[in-house]
Amino acid sequence: MVDLHPAQVLAGGRAALAPHAVRSADDYTAALLEQALDTTADRTGALVRFAGRLDPDEAAALRAALTLVERDPDPREGG
């Protein structure tokens, strides 16, 4: 099995080097994090352990992201 760079993942699961990927790198990373959380029965525990491993700048970025999501559940939509 070959791991594809996010820019190589296209609609329908086809792989190619193309200028327009279906997913951004951020969307790809978020999907990987979601998949990892899906492997545990204790999502809260996993999130707490993850947060505990962040450095102070990353923790601040996570707090800011959570604040943004509370205001606008899908910031990509610009709503």
mmCIF file of the N, C-alpha and C atoms, coordinates in Angstrom:
data_MODEL
# 
_entry.id   MODEL 
# 
loop_
_atom_site.group_PDB 
_atom_site.id 
_atom_site.type_symbol 
_atom_site.label_atom_id 
_atom_site.label_alt_id 
_atom_site.label_comp_id 
_atom_site.label_asym_id 
_atom_site.label_entity_id 
_atom_site.label_seq_id 
_atom_site.pdbx_PDB_ins_code 
_atom_site.Cartn_x 
_atom_site.Cartn_y 
_atom_site.Cartn_z 
_atom_site.occupancy 
_atom_site.B_iso_or_equiv 
_atom_site.pdbx_formal_charge 
_atom_site.auth_seq_id 
_atom_site.auth_comp_id 
_atom_site.auth_asym_id 
_atom_site.auth_atom_id 
_atom_site.pdbx_PDB_model_num 
ATOM 1   N N  . MET A 1 1  ? 0.848   -1.182 0.000   1.00 0.00 ? 1  MET A N  1 
ATOM 2   C CA . MET A 1 1  ? 0.000   0.000  0.000   1.00 0.00 ? 1  MET A CA 1 
ATOM 3   C C  . MET A 1 1  ? 0.889   1.240  0.000   1.00 0.00 ? 1  MET A C  1 
ATOM 4   N N  . VAL A 1 2  ? 0.512   2.227  -0.764  1.00 0.00 ? 2  VAL A N  1 
ATOM 5   C CA . VAL A 1 2  ? 1.296   3.452  -0.896  1.00 0.00 ? 2  VAL A CA 1 
ATOM 6   C C  . VAL A 1 2  ? 0.575   4.579  -0.179  1.00 0.00 ? 2  VAL A C  1 
ATOM 7   N N  . ASP A 1 3  ? 1.308   5.283  0.671   1.00 0.00 ? 3  ASP A N  1 
ATOM 8   C CA . ASP A 1 3  ? 0.746   6.469  1.311   1.00 0.00 ? 3  ASP A CA 1 
ATOM 9   C C  . ASP A 1 3  ? 0.856   7.623  0.331   1.00 0.00 ? 3  ASP A C  1 
ATOM 10  N N  . LEU A 1 4  ? -0.246  8.308  0.117   1.00 0.00 ? 4  LEU A N  1 
ATOM 11  C CA . LEU A 1 4  ? -0.256  9.420  -0.818  1.00 0.00 ? 4  LEU A CA 1 
ATOM 12  C C  . LEU A 1 4  ? -0.180  10.743 -0.078  1.00 0.00 ? 4  LEU A C  1 
ATOM 13  N N  . HIS A 1 5  ? 0.534   11.658 -0.632  1.00 0.00 ? 5  HIS A N  1 
ATOM 14  C CA . HIS A 1 5  ? 0.546   13.028 -0.127  1.00 0.00 ? 5  HIS A CA 1 
ATOM 15  C C  . HIS A 1 5  ? -0.855  13.588 -0.346  1.00 0.00 ? 5  HIS A C  1 
ATOM 16  N N  . PRO A 1 6  ? -1.337  14.445 0.556   1.00 0.00 ? 6  PRO A N  1 
ATOM 17  C CA . PRO A 1 6  ? -2.694  14.980 0.393   1.00 0.00 ? 6  PRO A CA 1 
ATOM 18  C C  . PRO A 1 6  ? -2.960  15.557 -0.997  1.00 0.00 ? 6  PRO A C  1 
ATOM 19  N N  . ALA A 1 7  ? -1.964  16.149 -1.629  1.00 0.00 ? 7  ALA A N  1 
ATOM 20  C CA . ALA A 1 7  ? -2.176  16.743 -2.952  1.00 0.00 ? 7  ALA A CA 1 
ATOM 21  C C  . ALA A 1 7  ? -2.362  15.678 -4.020  1.00 0.00 ? 7  ALA A C  1 
ATOM 22  N N  . GLN A 1 8  ? -2.131  14.404 -3.665  1.00 0.00 ? 8  GLN A N  1 
ATOM 23  C CA . GLN A 1 8  ? -2.283  13.330 -4.637  1.00 0.00 ? 8  GLN A CA 1 
ATOM 24  C C  . GLN A 1 8  ? -3.609  12.594 -4.481  1.00 0.00 ? 8  GLN A C  1 
ATOM 25  N N  . VAL A 1 9  ? -4.427  12.962 -3.503  1.00 0.00 ? 9  VAL A N  1 
ATOM 26  C CA . VAL A 1 9  ? -5.702  12.290 -3.276  1.00 0.00 ? 9  VAL A CA 1 
ATOM 27  C C  . VAL A 1 9  ? -6.794  13.073 -3.995  1.00 0.00 ? 9  VAL A C  1 
ATOM 28  N N  . LEU A 1 10 ? -7.387  12.440 -4.980  1.00 0.00 ? 10 LEU A N  1 
ATOM 29  C CA . LEU A 1 10 ? -8.394  13.102 -5.799  1.00 0.00 ? 10 LEU A CA 1 
ATOM 30  C C  . LEU A 1 10 ? -9.752  12.456 -5.611  1.00 0.00 ? 10 LEU A C  1 
ATOM 31  N N  . ALA A 1 11 ? -10.767 13.080 -6.164  1.00 0.00 ? 11 ALA A N  1 
ATOM 32  C CA . ALA A 1 11 ? -12.117 12.546 -6.095  1.00 0.00 ? 11 ALA A CA 1 
ATOM 33  C C  . ALA A 1 11 ? -12.140 11.109 -6.588  1.00 0.00 ? 11 ALA A C  1 
ATOM 34  N N  . GLY A 1 12 ? -12.921 10.277 -5.928  1.00 0.00 ? 12 GLY A N  1 
ATOM 35  C CA . GLY A 1 12 ? -13.056 8.889  -6.321  1.00 0.00 ? 12 GLY A CA 1 
ATOM 36  C C  . GLY A 1 12 ? -11.888 8.025  -5.887  1.00 0.00 ? 12 GLY A C  1 
ATOM 37  N N  . GLY A 1 13 ? -10.991 8.576  -5.071  1.00 0.00 ? 13 GLY A N  1 
ATOM 38  C CA . GLY A 1 13 ? -9.872  7.807  -4.570  1.00 0.00 ? 13 GLY A CA 1 
ATOM 39  C C  . GLY A 1 13 ? -8.752  7.594  -5.565  1.00 0.00 ? 13 GLY A C  1 
ATOM 40  N N  . ARG A 1 14 ? -8.826  8.228  -6.734  1.00 0.00 ? 14 ARG A N  1 
ATOM 41  C CA . ARG A 1 14 ? -7.756  8.091  -7.729  1.00 0.00 ? 14 ARG A CA 1 
ATOM 42  C C  . ARG A 1 14 ? -6.536  8.864  -7.277  1.00 0.00 ? 14 ARG A C  1 
ATOM 43  N N  . ALA A 1 15 ? -5.391  8.384  -7.655  1.00 0.00 ? 15 ALA A N  1 
ATOM 44  C CA . ALA A 1 15 ? -4.140  9.065  -7.309  1.00 0.00 ? 15 ALA A CA 1 
ATOM 45  C C  . ALA A 1 15 ? -3.503  9.615  -8.569  1.00 0.00 ? 15 ALA A C  1 
ATOM 46  N N  . ALA A 1 16 ? -3.091  10.852 -8.488  1.00 0.00 ? 16 ALA A N  1 
ATOM 47  C CA . ALA A 1 16 ? -2.406  11.485 -9.620  1.00 0.00 ? 16 ALA A CA 1 
ATOM 48  C C  . ALA A 1 16 ? -1.766  12.766 -9.124  1.00 0.00 ? 16 ALA A C  1 
ATOM 49  N N  . LEU A 1 17 ? -0.789  13.215 -9.854  1.00 0.00 ? 17 LEU A N  1 
ATOM 50  C CA . LEU A 1 17 ? -0.221  14.522 -9.540  1.00 0.00 ? 17 LEU A CA 1 
ATOM 51  C C  . LEU A 1 17 ? -1.034  15.544 -10.311 1.00 0.00 ? 17 LEU A C  1 
ATOM 52  N N  . ALA A 1 18 ? -1.804  16.321 -9.590  1.00 0.00 ? 18 ALA A N  1 
ATOM 53  C CA . ALA A 1 18 ? -2.703  17.274 -10.230 1.00 0.00 ? 18 ALA A CA 1 
ATOM 54  C C  . ALA A 1 18 ? -2.620  18.600 -9.498  1.00 0.00 ? 18 ALA A C  1 
ATOM 55  N N  . PRO A 1 19 ? -2.872  19.702 -10.193 1.00 0.00 ? 19 PRO A N  1 
ATOM 56  C CA . PRO A 1 19 ? -2.791  21.010 -9.544  1.00 0.00 ? 19 PRO A CA 1 
ATOM 57  C C  . PRO A 1 19 ? -3.923  21.280 -8.570  1.00 0.00 ? 19 PRO A C  1 
ATOM 58  N N  . HIS A 1 20 ? -5.040  20.537 -8.684  1.00 0.00 ? 20 HIS A N  1 
ATOM 59  C CA . HIS A 1 20 ? -6.195  20.806 -7.828  1.00 0.00 ? 20 HIS A CA 1 
ATOM 60  C C  . HIS A 1 20 ? -6.573  19.557 -7.053  1.00 0.00 ? 20 HIS A C  1 
ATOM 61  N N  . ALA A 1 21 ? -6.183  19.491 -5.805  1.00 0.00 ? 21 ALA A N  1 
ATOM 62  C CA . ALA A 1 21 ? -6.551  18.374 -4.952  1.00 0.00 ? 21 ALA A CA 1 
ATOM 63  C C  . ALA A 1 21 ? -7.939  18.618 -4.386  1.00 0.00 ? 21 ALA A C  1 
ATOM 64  N N  . VAL A 1 22 ? -8.632  17.538 -4.069  1.00 0.00 ? 22 VAL A N  1 
ATOM 65  C CA . VAL A 1 22 ? -9.958  17.655 -3.487  1.00 0.00 ? 22 VAL A CA 1 
ATOM 66  C C  . VAL A 1 22 ? -9.857  18.136 -2.042  1.00 0.00 ? 22 VAL A C  1 
ATOM 67  N N  . ARG A 1 23 ? -8.830  17.675 -1.327  1.00 0.00 ? 23 ARG A N  1 
ATOM 68  C CA . ARG A 1 23 ? -8.650  18.023 0.074   1.00 0.00 ? 23 ARG A CA 1 
ATOM 69  C C  . ARG A 1 23 ? -7.436  18.918 0.268   1.00 0.00 ? 23 ARG A C  1 
ATOM 70  N N  . SER A 1 24 ? -7.558  19.838 1.215   1.00 0.00 ? 24 SER A N  1 
ATOM 71  C CA . SER A 1 24 ? -6.390  20.610 1.614   1.00 0.00 ? 24 SER A CA 1 
ATOM 72  C C  . SER A 1 24 ? -5.576  19.764 2.598   1.00 0.00 ? 24 SER A C  1 
ATOM 73  N N  . ALA A 1 25 ? -4.354  20.153 2.827   1.00 0.00 ? 25 ALA A N  1 
ATOM 74  C CA . ALA A 1 25 ? -3.525  19.451 3.808   1.00 0.00 ? 25 ALA A CA 1 
ATOM 75  C C  . ALA A 1 25 ? -4.167  19.514 5.188   1.00 0.00 ? 25 ALA A C  1 
ATOM 76  N N  . ASP A 1 26 ? -4.805  20.629 5.511   1.00 0.00 ? 26 ASP A N  1 
ATOM 77  C CA . ASP A 1 26 ? -5.475  20.753 6.809   1.00 0.00 ? 26 ASP A CA 1 
ATOM 78  C C  . ASP A 1 26 ? -6.643  19.773 6.924   1.00 0.00 ? 26 ASP A C  1 
ATOM 79  N N  . ASP A 1 27 ? -7.433  19.647 5.856   1.00 0.00 ? 27 ASP A N  1 
ATOM 80  C CA . ASP A 1 27 ? -8.548  18.697 5.869   1.00 0.00 ? 27 ASP A CA 1 
ATOM 81  C C  . ASP A 1 27 ? -8.041  17.260 5.999   1.00 0.00 ? 27 ASP A C  1 
ATOM 82  N N  . TYR A 1 28 ? -6.958  16.955 5.312   1.00 0.00 ? 28 TYR A N  1 
ATOM 83  C CA . TYR A 1 28 ? -6.367  15.622 5.361   1.00 0.00 ? 28 TYR A CA 1 
ATOM 84  C C  . TYR A 1 28 ? -5.907  15.299 6.781   1.00 0.00 ? 28 TYR A C  1 
ATOM 85  N N  . THR A 1 29 ? -5.218  16.245 7.409   1.00 0.00 ? 29 THR A N  1 
ATOM 86  C CA . THR A 1 29 ? -4.728  16.043 8.773   1.00 0.00 ? 29 THR A CA 1 
ATOM 87  C C  . THR A 1 29 ? -5.891  15.899 9.745   1.00 0.00 ? 29 THR A C  1 
ATOM 88  N N  . ALA A 1 30 ? -6.915  16.723 9.597   1.00 0.00 ? 30 ALA A N  1 
ATOM 89  C CA . ALA A 1 30 ? -8.091  16.628 10.467  1.00 0.00 ? 30 ALA A CA 1 
ATOM 90  C C  . ALA A 1 30 ? -8.758  15.262 10.331  1.00 0.00 ? 30 ALA A C  1 
ATOM 91  N N  . ALA A 1 31 ? -8.833  14.741 9.118   1.00 0.00 ? 31 ALA A N  1 
ATOM 92  C CA . ALA A 1 31 ? -9.424  13.416 8.898   1.00 0.00 ? 31 ALA A CA 1 
ATOM 93  C C  . ALA A 1 31 ? -8.595  12.331 9.576   1.00 0.00 ? 31 ALA A C  1 
ATOM 94  N N  . LEU A 1 32 ? -7.269  12.458 9.534   1.00 0.00 ? 32 LEU A N  1 
ATOM 95  C CA . LEU A 1 32 ? -6.411  11.483 10.214  1.00 0.00 ? 32 LEU A CA 1 
ATOM 96  C C  . LEU A 1 32 ? -6.622  11.525 11.726  1.00 0.00 ? 32 LEU A C  1 
ATOM 97  N N  . LEU A 1 33 ? -6.736  12.726 12.280  1.00 0.00 ? 33 LEU A N  1 
ATOM 98  C CA . LEU A 1 33 ? -6.995  12.857 13.712  1.00 0.00 ? 33 LEU A CA 1 
ATOM 99  C C  . LEU A 1 33 ? -8.347  12.234 14.077  1.00 0.00 ? 33 LEU A C  1 
ATOM 100 N N  . GLU A 1 34 ? -9.349  12.460 13.239  1.00 0.00 ? 34 GLU A N  1 
ATOM 101 C CA . GLU A 1 34 ? -10.665 11.878 13.484  1.00 0.00 ? 34 GLU A CA 1 
ATOM 102 C C  . GLU A 1 34 ? -10.615 10.356 13.430  1.00 0.00 ? 34 GLU A C  1 
ATOM 103 N N  . GLN A 1 35 ? -9.884  9.817  12.462  1.00 0.00 ? 35 GLN A N  1 
ATOM 104 C CA . GLN A 1 35 ? -9.731  8.358  12.369  1.00 0.00 ? 35 GLN A CA 1 
ATOM 105 C C  . GLN A 1 35 ? -9.057  7.806  13.619  1.00 0.00 ? 35 GLN A C  1 
ATOM 106 N N  . ALA A 1 36 ? -8.041  8.491  14.102  1.00 0.00 ? 36 ALA A N  1 
ATOM 107 C CA . ALA A 1 36 ? -7.349  8.037  15.310  1.00 0.00 ? 36 ALA A CA 1 
ATOM 108 C C  . ALA A 1 36 ? -8.308  8.028  16.496  1.00 0.00 ? 36 ALA A C  1 
ATOM 109 N N  . LEU A 1 37 ? -9.135  9.055  16.627  1.00 0.00 ? 37 LEU A N  1 
ATOM 110 C CA . LEU A 1 37 ? -10.100 9.100  17.727  1.00 0.00 ? 37 LEU A CA 1 
ATOM 111 C C  . LEU A 1 37 ? -11.152 8.010  17.601  1.00 0.00 ? 37 LEU A C  1 
ATOM 112 N N  . ASP A 1 38 ? -11.456 7.617  16.381  1.00 0.00 ? 38 ASP A N  1 
ATOM 113 C CA . ASP A 1 38 ? -12.441 6.563  16.165  1.00 0.00 ? 38 ASP A CA 1 
ATOM 114 C C  . ASP A 1 38 ? -11.957 5.197  16.652  1.00 0.00 ? 38 ASP A C  1 
ATOM 115 N N  . THR A 1 39 ? -10.661 5.070  16.934  1.00 0.00 ? 39 THR A N  1 
ATOM 116 C CA . THR A 1 39 ? -10.125 3.781  17.365  1.00 0.00 ? 39 THR A CA 1 
ATOM 117 C C  . THR A 1 39 ? -10.221 3.568  18.870  1.00 0.00 ? 39 THR A C  1 
ATOM 118 N N  . THR A 1 40 ? -10.707 4.550  19.611  1.00 0.00 ? 40 THR A N  1 
ATOM 119 C CA . THR A 1 40 ? -10.786 4.424  21.064  1.00 0.00 ? 40 THR A CA 1 
ATOM 120 C C  . THR A 1 40 ? -12.219 4.576  21.553  1.00 0.00 ? 40 THR A C  1 
ATOM 121 N N  . ALA A 1 41 ? -12.525 3.890  22.627  1.00 0.00 ? 41 ALA A N  1 
ATOM 122 C CA . ALA A 1 41 ? -13.838 4.048  23.256  1.00 0.00 ? 41 ALA A CA 1 
ATOM 123 C C  . ALA A 1 41 ? -13.848 5.279  24.167  1.00 0.00 ? 41 ALA A C  1 
ATOM 124 N N  . ASP A 1 42 ? -12.670 5.777  24.514  1.00 0.00 ? 42 ASP A N  1 
ATOM 125 C CA . ASP A 1 42 ? -12.554 6.924  25.416  1.00 0.00 ? 42 ASP A CA 1 
ATOM 126 C C  . ASP A 1 42 ? -11.959 8.113  24.669  1.00 0.00 ? 42 ASP A C  1 
ATOM 127 N N  . ARG A 1 43 ? -12.785 8.751  23.844  1.00 0.00 ? 43 ARG A N  1 
ATOM 128 C CA . ARG A 1 43 ? -12.318 9.899  23.065  1.00 0.00 ? 43 ARG A CA 1 
ATOM 129 C C  . ARG A 1 43 ? -11.854 11.041 23.971  1.00 0.00 ? 43 ARG A C  1 
ATOM 130 N N  . THR A 1 44 ? -12.578 11.267 25.054  1.00 0.00 ? 44 THR A N  1 
ATOM 131 C CA . THR A 1 44 ? -12.195 12.335 25.976  1.00 0.00 ? 44 THR A CA 1 
ATOM 132 C C  . THR A 1 44 ? -10.812 12.066 26.557  1.00 0.00 ? 44 THR A C  1 
ATOM 133 N N  . GLY A 1 45 ? -10.576 10.849 26.990  1.00 0.00 ? 45 GLY A N  1 
ATOM 134 C CA . GLY A 1 45 ? -9.270  10.500 27.535  1.00 0.00 ? 45 GLY A CA 1 
ATOM 135 C C  . GLY A 1 45 ? -8.162  10.699 26.515  1.00 0.00 ? 45 GLY A C  1 
ATOM 136 N N  . ALA A 1 46 ? -8.421  10.287 25.280  1.00 0.00 ? 46 ALA A N  1 
ATOM 137 C CA . ALA A 1 46 ? -7.416  10.456 24.225  1.00 0.00 ? 46 ALA A CA 1 
ATOM 138 C C  . ALA A 1 46 ? -7.158  11.933 23.960  1.00 0.00 ? 46 ALA A C  1 
ATOM 139 N N  . LEU A 1 47 ? -8.209  12.738 23.941  1.00 0.00 ? 47 LEU A N  1 
ATOM 140 C CA . LEU A 1 47 ? -8.039  14.172 23.717  1.00 0.00 ? 47 LEU A CA 1 
ATOM 141 C C  . LEU A 1 47 ? -7.263  14.829 24.853  1.00 0.00 ? 47 LEU A C  1 
ATOM 142 N N  . VAL A 1 48 ? -7.550  14.412 26.088  1.00 0.00 ? 48 VAL A N  1 
ATOM 143 C CA . VAL A 1 48 ? -6.827  14.965 27.239  1.00 0.00 ? 48 VAL A CA 1 
ATOM 144 C C  . VAL A 1 48 ? -5.345  14.615 27.141  1.00 0.00 ? 48 VAL A C  1 
ATOM 145 N N  . ARG A 1 49 ? -5.047  13.374 26.783  1.00 0.00 ? 49 ARG A N  1 
ATOM 146 C CA . ARG A 1 49 ? -3.644  12.972 26.654  1.00 0.00 ? 49 ARG A CA 1 
ATOM 147 C C  . ARG A 1 49 ? -2.957  13.724 25.511  1.00 0.00 ? 49 ARG A C  1 
ATOM 148 N N  . PHE A 1 50 ? -3.674  13.892 24.411  1.00 0.00 ? 50 PHE A N  1 
ATOM 149 C CA . PHE A 1 50 ? -3.129  14.649 23.281  1.00 0.00 ? 50 PHE A CA 1 
ATOM 150 C C  . PHE A 1 50 ? -2.832  16.090 23.701  1.00 0.00 ? 50 PHE A C  1 
ATOM 151 N N  . ALA A 1 51 ? -3.814  16.728 24.337  1.00 0.00 ? 51 ALA A N  1 
ATOM 152 C CA . ALA A 1 51 ? -3.643  18.116 24.759  1.00 0.00 ? 51 ALA A CA 1 
ATOM 153 C C  . ALA A 1 51 ? -2.478  18.258 25.733  1.00 0.00 ? 51 ALA A C  1 
ATOM 154 N N  . GLY A 1 52 ? -2.282  17.261 26.580  1.00 0.00 ? 52 GLY A N  1 
ATOM 155 C CA . GLY A 1 52 ? -1.196  17.305 27.540  1.00 0.00 ? 52 GLY A CA 1 
ATOM 156 C C  . GLY A 1 52 ? 0.185   17.221 26.905  1.00 0.00 ? 52 GLY A C  1 
ATOM 157 N N  . ARG A 1 53 ? 0.244   16.783 25.666  1.00 0.00 ? 53 ARG A N  1 
ATOM 158 C CA . ARG A 1 53 ? 1.524   16.665 24.958  1.00 0.00 ? 53 ARG A CA 1 
ATOM 159 C C  . ARG A 1 53 ? 1.854   17.905 24.124  1.00 0.00 ? 53 ARG A C  1 
ATOM 160 N N  . LEU A 1 54 ? 0.920   18.847 24.048  1.00 0.00 ? 54 LEU A N  1 
ATOM 161 C CA . LEU A 1 54 ? 1.148   20.053 23.253  1.00 0.00 ? 54 LEU A CA 1 
ATOM 162 C C  . LEU A 1 54 ? 2.065   21.015 23.989  1.00 0.00 ? 54 LEU A C  1 
ATOM 163 N N  . ASP A 1 55 ? 2.879   21.736 23.203  1.00 0.00 ? 55 ASP A N  1 
ATOM 164 C CA . ASP A 1 55 ? 3.668   22.788 23.843  1.00 0.00 ? 55 ASP A CA 1 
ATOM 165 C C  . ASP A 1 55 ? 2.745   23.995 24.037  1.00 0.00 ? 55 ASP A C  1 
ATOM 166 N N  . PRO A 1 56 ? 3.163   24.992 24.808  1.00 0.00 ? 56 PRO A N  1 
ATOM 167 C CA . PRO A 1 56 ? 2.281   26.120 25.115  1.00 0.00 ? 56 PRO A CA 1 
ATOM 168 C C  . PRO A 1 56 ? 1.729   26.837 23.877  1.00 0.00 ? 56 PRO A C  1 
ATOM 169 N N  . ASP A 1 57 ? 2.530   26.991 22.841  1.00 0.00 ? 57 ASP A N  1 
ATOM 170 C CA . ASP A 1 57 ? 2.038   27.656 21.628  1.00 0.00 ? 57 ASP A CA 1 
ATOM 171 C C  . ASP A 1 57 ? 0.982   26.816 20.919  1.00 0.00 ? 57 ASP A C  1 
ATOM 172 N N  . GLU A 1 58 ? 1.196   25.502 20.874  1.00 0.00 ? 58 GLU A N  1 
ATOM 173 C CA . GLU A 1 58 ? 0.206   24.615 20.248  1.00 0.00 ? 58 GLU A CA 1 
ATOM 174 C C  . GLU A 1 58 ? -1.087  24.595 21.052  1.00 0.00 ? 58 GLU A C  1 
ATOM 175 N N  . ALA A 1 59 ? -0.960  24.596 22.386  1.00 0.00 ? 59 ALA A N  1 
ATOM 176 C CA . ALA A 1 59 ? -2.147  24.622 23.243  1.00 0.00 ? 59 ALA A CA 1 
ATOM 177 C C  . ALA A 1 59 ? -2.938  25.912 23.013  1.00 0.00 ? 59 ALA A C  1 
ATOM 178 N N  . ALA A 1 60 ? -2.240  27.020 22.878  1.00 0.00 ? 60 ALA A N  1 
ATOM 179 C CA . ALA A 1 60 ? -2.914  28.301 22.606  1.00 0.00 ? 60 ALA A CA 1 
ATOM 180 C C  . ALA A 1 60 ? -3.602  28.261 21.245  1.00 0.00 ? 60 ALA A C  1 
ATOM 181 N N  . ALA A 1 61 ? -2.956  27.660 20.254  1.00 0.00 ? 61 ALA A N  1 
ATOM 182 C CA . ALA A 1 61 ? -3.565  27.545 18.920  1.00 0.00 ? 61 ALA A CA 1 
ATOM 183 C C  . ALA A 1 61 ? -4.804  26.667 18.978  1.00 0.00 ? 61 ALA A C  1 
ATOM 184 N N  . LEU A 1 62 ? -4.756  25.591 19.770  1.00 0.00 ? 62 LEU A N  1 
ATOM 185 C CA . LEU A 1 62 ? -5.927  24.720 19.911  1.00 0.00 ? 62 LEU A CA 1 
ATOM 186 C C  . LEU A 1 62 ? -7.071  25.459 20.588  1.00 0.00 ? 62 LEU A C  1 
ATOM 187 N N  . ARG A 1 63 ? -6.758  26.221 21.635  1.00 0.00 ? 63 ARG A N  1 
ATOM 188 C CA . ARG A 1 63 ? -7.800  27.018 22.305  1.00 0.00 ? 63 ARG A CA 1 
ATOM 189 C C  . ARG A 1 63 ? -8.442  28.001 21.318  1.00 0.00 ? 63 ARG A C  1 
ATOM 190 N N  . ALA A 1 64 ? -7.617  28.669 20.528  1.00 0.00 ? 64 ALA A N  1 
ATOM 191 C CA . ALA A 1 64 ? -8.133  29.629 19.545  1.00 0.00 ? 64 ALA A CA 1 
ATOM 192 C C  . ALA A 1 64 ? -9.006  28.917 18.515  1.00 0.00 ? 64 ALA A C  1 
ATOM 193 N N  . ALA A 1 65 ? -8.590  27.730 18.081  1.00 0.00 ? 65 ALA A N  1 
ATOM 194 C CA . ALA A 1 65 ? -9.376  26.972 17.108  1.00 0.00 ? 65 ALA A CA 1 
ATOM 195 C C  . ALA A 1 65 ? -10.731 26.584 17.693  1.00 0.00 ? 65 ALA A C  1 
ATOM 196 N N  . LEU A 1 66 ? -10.738 26.138 18.941  1.00 0.00 ? 66 LEU A N  1 
ATOM 197 C CA . LEU A 1 66 ? -11.997 25.767 19.584  1.00 0.00 ? 66 LEU A CA 1 
ATOM 198 C C  . LEU A 1 66 ? -12.931 26.968 19.715  1.00 0.00 ? 66 LEU A C  1 
ATOM 199 N N  . THR A 1 67 ? -12.369 28.130 20.019  1.00 0.00 ? 67 THR A N  1 
ATOM 200 C CA . THR A 1 67 ? -13.173 29.352 20.097  1.00 0.00 ? 67 THR A CA 1 
ATOM 201 C C  . THR A 1 67 ? -13.789 29.680 18.743  1.00 0.00 ? 67 THR A C  1 
ATOM 202 N N  . LEU A 1 68 ? -12.995 29.546 17.674  1.00 0.00 ? 68 LEU A N  1 
ATOM 203 C CA . LEU A 1 68 ? -13.509 29.799 16.327  1.00 0.00 ? 68 LEU A CA 1 
ATOM 204 C C  . LEU A 1 68 ? -14.644 28.850 15.978  1.00 0.00 ? 68 LEU A C  1 
ATOM 205 N N  . VAL A 1 69 ? -14.474 27.568 16.311  1.00 0.00 ? 69 VAL A N  1 
ATOM 206 C CA . VAL A 1 69 ? -15.491 26.565 15.986  1.00 0.00 ? 69 VAL A CA 1 
ATOM 207 C C  . VAL A 1 69 ? -16.767 26.802 16.788  1.00 0.00 ? 69 VAL A C  1 
ATOM 208 N N  . GLU A 1 70 ? -16.626 27.280 18.025  1.00 0.00 ? 70 GLU A N  1 
ATOM 209 C CA . GLU A 1 70 ? -17.815 27.601 18.822  1.00 0.00 ? 70 GLU A CA 1 
ATOM 210 C C  . GLU A 1 70 ? -18.617 28.722 18.171  1.00 0.00 ? 70 GLU A C  1 
ATOM 211 N N  . ARG A 1 71 ? -17.924 29.683 17.582  1.00 0.00 ? 71 ARG A N  1 
ATOM 212 C CA . ARG A 1 71 ? -18.596 30.810 16.921  1.00 0.00 ? 71 ARG A CA 1 
ATOM 213 C C  . ARG A 1 71 ? -19.154 30.417 15.565  1.00 0.00 ? 71 ARG A C  1 
ATOM 214 N N  . ASP A 1 72 ? -18.407 29.591 14.836  1.00 0.00 ? 72 ASP A N  1 
ATOM 215 C CA . ASP A 1 72 ? -18.785 29.185 13.474  1.00 0.00 ? 72 ASP A CA 1 
ATOM 216 C C  . ASP A 1 72 ? -18.402 27.720 13.304  1.00 0.00 ? 72 ASP A C  1 
ATOM 217 N N  . PRO A 1 73 ? -19.365 26.796 13.433  1.00 0.00 ? 73 PRO A N  1 
ATOM 218 C CA . PRO A 1 73 ? -19.049 25.370 13.366  1.00 0.00 ? 73 PRO A CA 1 
ATOM 219 C C  . PRO A 1 73 ? -18.328 24.918 12.092  1.00 0.00 ? 73 PRO A C  1 
ATOM 220 N N  . ASP A 1 74 ? -18.465 25.642 11.001  1.00 0.00 ? 74 ASP A N  1 
ATOM 221 C CA . ASP A 1 74 ? -17.743 25.296 9.778   1.00 0.00 ? 74 ASP A CA 1 
ATOM 222 C C  . ASP A 1 74 ? -17.125 26.567 9.213   1.00 0.00 ? 74 ASP A C  1 
ATOM 223 N N  . PRO A 1 75 ? -15.952 26.970 9.746   1.00 0.00 ? 75 PRO A N  1 
ATOM 224 C CA . PRO A 1 75 ? -15.343 28.228 9.321   1.00 0.00 ? 75 PRO A CA 1 
ATOM 225 C C  . PRO A 1 75 ? -15.024 28.270 7.836   1.00 0.00 ? 75 PRO A C  1 
ATOM 226 N N  . ARG A 1 76 ? -14.883 27.115 7.181   1.00 0.00 ? 76 ARG A N  1 
ATOM 227 C CA . ARG A 1 76 ? -14.614 27.098 5.732   1.00 0.00 ? 76 ARG A CA 1 
ATOM 228 C C  . ARG A 1 76 ? -15.782 27.673 4.953   1.00 0.00 ? 76 ARG A C  1 
ATOM 229 N N  . GLU A 1 77 ? -16.961 27.598 5.525   1.00 0.00 ? 77 GLU A N  1 
ATOM 230 C CA . GLU A 1 77 ? -18.153 28.097 4.844   1.00 0.00 ? 77 GLU A CA 1 
ATOM 231 C C  . GLU A 1 77 ? -18.287 29.609 4.963   1.00 0.00 ? 77 GLU A C  1 
ATOM 232 N N  . GLY A 1 78 ? -17.513 30.217 5.858   1.00 0.00 ? 78 GLY A N  1 
ATOM 233 C CA . GLY A 1 78 ? -17.544 31.669 5.995   1.00 0.00 ? 78 GLY A CA 1 
ATOM 234 C C  . GLY A 1 78 ? -18.802 32.177 6.648   1.00 0.00 ? 78 GLY A C  1 
ATOM 235 N N  . GLY A 1 79 ? -19.529 31.288 7.375   1.00 0.00 ? 79 GLY A N  1 
ATOM 236 C CA . GLY A 1 79 ? -20.815 31.634 7.943   1.00 0.00 ? 79 GLY A CA 1 
ATOM 237 C C  . GLY A 1 79 ? -20.714 32.233 9.255   1.00 0.00 ? 79 GLY A C  1 
# 
